[in-house]
């Protein structure tokens, strides 16, 4: 694995020509996605600024242009009219001020009136490399570019650690007030959320206090990317706890979870109805962000980074890494989130196919599978095995335990082995259906119409493009057409 110097990682992008050669190389990769947003060059990580504005969906992602490395971060901008077909729009935010001299880090967007506003963490470092995180803002100008405020909205609080980042702006109609949620860490290294409030978006912000979640005062060492949204009358708190191991999650110390409950903005208390839930049970799902201005009280739309902090992936050897998940529709049912792919994704369906039972079947690099179970039996689906049926990604269902076990040990390209290659996905009801989206380097599984989900990176080689299923499973599918216009736009 390449070792990067600070100078290489934090080099300023001066011109598209700086990365044109890199771009020409990476587009030759077998693992470039066809219907997922991915980095134009280098690394993509957290989704940022996800919002609907004047009929267009805007999405940004954390972007380091130089390679598969976390260095100087930009916001890269993509747009869509249907959350399926995406277009590269170029750099949205650049680290060009003193207060963000070492990166425009994660944040959010919100539309109010005729204006679109952006909020992000300005990553400042001094000559001794001491970091100061500022909460910064910008407004979309007449030319369609984010125009930054001359100064940050506010700086970090000294009564918390330096880990204060990822501003998510929400509006509460009852209070007629805006709130900024900041992922944070206490001085004794416990994860939390800091809350600021204002009646105006670009001024008047005051510290309201720390979020209280009774029973979870010692849950993780840092809460990244916090988000509170009301869906169907219930409040949902989503965040990514770091620096902690959770039961059943192997050696990973980075997670994405949610609570359903009630948010009280007077006392800054989120009272959960029960314990935490995993937002996704997979190996590679993190930093989920909900879209602003969805306009439907009964649903939310969410997207995440397919990847994890500190993990490493095979395409690093090609100097690029990362992609966004498919956008998901969120609804609340039976005390939990139901997550489903957007109905518009069916626009991508091409030729249909069916697997023959008891045989080895060919498997495309970009397709959708609909797997139905007869019910009541143990089942196994294997994706990306060899032509003789060996190896592959195993999805095994234990009917007695109502648990799906996903095992990627059998793949030729193995990665993050010490973090874990086998994970379980508990189900509340017996397995009846799986909807699986395969792209060149990712697999997303939606079980029982969105009751549970599982996302993983995967890097099949040319002799692993086969699949098989046990007798109780019926597999039908569609080839999926490209939907991302992945032009070289800087």
Buried (B, 14 or more C-beta within 10 A) or exposed (E): EEEBEEEBBBBEBEEBEBBEEBBEEBEEBEBBBBBBBBBBBBBBBBBBBBBBBEEEBBBBBBBBBBBBBBBBBBBBBBBBEBBBBBBBBBBBBBBEBEBBBBBBBBBBBBBBEEEBBBBBBBBBBEEEEEEBBBBBBBBBEEEEEBEBBEEBBBBBEEEBBEBBBBBBBBBBEEEEBBBBBBBBBBEEEBBBBBBBBBEEBBEEBEEBEBBBBEEBEEBBBBBBBBBBBBBBEBBBBBBBBBBBEBEEBBEBBBBBBBBBBEBEBEEBBBBBEEEBBBBBBBBBBBBBBBBBBBEEEEBBBBBBBBBBBEBBBBBBEBBBBBBBBBBBBBBBEEEBBBBBBBEBBEEBBEEEBEBEBEEBBEBBBBBBBBBBBEEEBEBBBBBBBBEEEEBBBBBBBBBEEBBBBBBBEBBBBEBBEEBBBEBBBEBEEEBBBBBBBBBBBBBBBBBBEBBBBBBBBBBBEEEBBBBBBBEBBBBEBBBBBEBBEBEBBB
